[in-house]
Amino acid sequence: QVLLVESGGGLVQAGGSLRLSCAASGLTFNSYAMAWFRQAPGKEREFVAAITRSGGDTYYADSVKGRFTISRDNAKNTVYLQMNSLKPEDTAVYYCAARFRFGLASKGYDYNFWGQGTQVTVSS
């Protein structure tokens, strides 16, 4: 069975930082591109960031460019999302996802596996 487990969420003031982690098991981690999505109450799930299998390429939503950084450690089967300069509009449940096909993707249906999510709340 494939399992993706997010951690690192919490409550932070605007301007603060958090680092999310997603630990993967049950798959050959370096055969999957990874991504982060988020969903706020009453809103659609939206793409945040993606990273290729080797970590050589990344892709970000315009709303987080310059503030968030996605990275991965294939030796630890873990993908990270470093979030800086957080804003109240970043408040959401953050999900990690795994994609087997080559290349980057920003649509949820392009991903094979999903974690359960971790809550990020940014106060003003």
N, C-alpha and C positions, 0 to 999 in steps of 0.2 A: 504494500500500500504506500501511496505517496502522501507525505505529510509536510505541510509548510506551516511553520509556527512563527508568528510575529511577536515581537516584544519591544519594549522601550517607550511606549506611549505614556502619556501622563498629562498633567496640567502645567502650563508654563505661561508666563506673562509675555505680552507682545514685545518683540525684540529679542526674545530669548532663543535658546537652541535645544534641540533634542536629536538623538540618534536612534533610529529604528533599526532593528535587526530582524531578519527572517532566516530561520534555520530550516534547511531542507533535508528530508530523508526519504528513502524509498525510490530514488531516482539517481541516474548518473548526472550529477549536478552540472558538470562542465559540458553536457550535451544540450543544455537548456539556456536560452536567453531568459533573463529575469526582468521583472518590472514591478513598479509600485503604482497602485491606483488608490483613490480615496472617494468616499461618499459622505456627504453631509446630509443631515436630516432634511427631507423634502426635496433633495436634489438628485440628479442622476449621477451614477458612478463616473468619475472622470480620471483620465490618464494623468500620471504625475511624472514618471521617469522610467526609462528602460536601459538595459545594458546587455551587450552581446555576450556570447558564451565565454569568451576569453577575457572580457572586460575591456576590449580594445576600443569600443565605440559606445557612446551614450547618447541619449535623446531625452529632452525635457519639454514639458509643457511650458508655454510662454509665461504662465502665471508664477512659475517657480524658478525660472532661469536666473542664475546669479545668486540664488539663495539656498537651493538644495543641491546635494551631490549624491549620486548613486554610485556604489562601488560593490565589489564582490571579492570574497576570499574563497577560491575554489578548494583550497586545502581544508577549509573549515565548513564547506557546504553552506555558506552564509552570504546573503546579500544585505547591504546596509543602505540606509537613507539618512544622510546627515542633513538636518534642517536648521538653517540659521535665519536670523531676522524674521522670526515667525510673526504672522499677522493673525488677527481674529478670524479672517476668512479661510485660514488654513485648518480651522477646526473641522474634524471629520474622523471617520473610521478609516484607517489606512490598511490596505490589503497588499500582500505580495502575490505575485503570479509567475508561473513558469511556462515557457513556450518552447516546443521542441523544434519547430521549423527554423531554418536559417533566417537571419536577418532580424531587424527590429520591427516592432509593431506597437500601435497605440490604441488598438481596439480590444475590448475585453474578450470578444469571441475568438481572437487570435491566440488566446492562452489556454493551455491544457489543464492546469491545476491552480488552485487558489487556497490561500490561507484563510483563517477565520477573522483576522483583522485585529488591530489594536487602536484604541481610542487616543486621539490627540486633541486636547482642548487648549486653546490659546485665549487668555483673558486680556481685556483691555483695561 
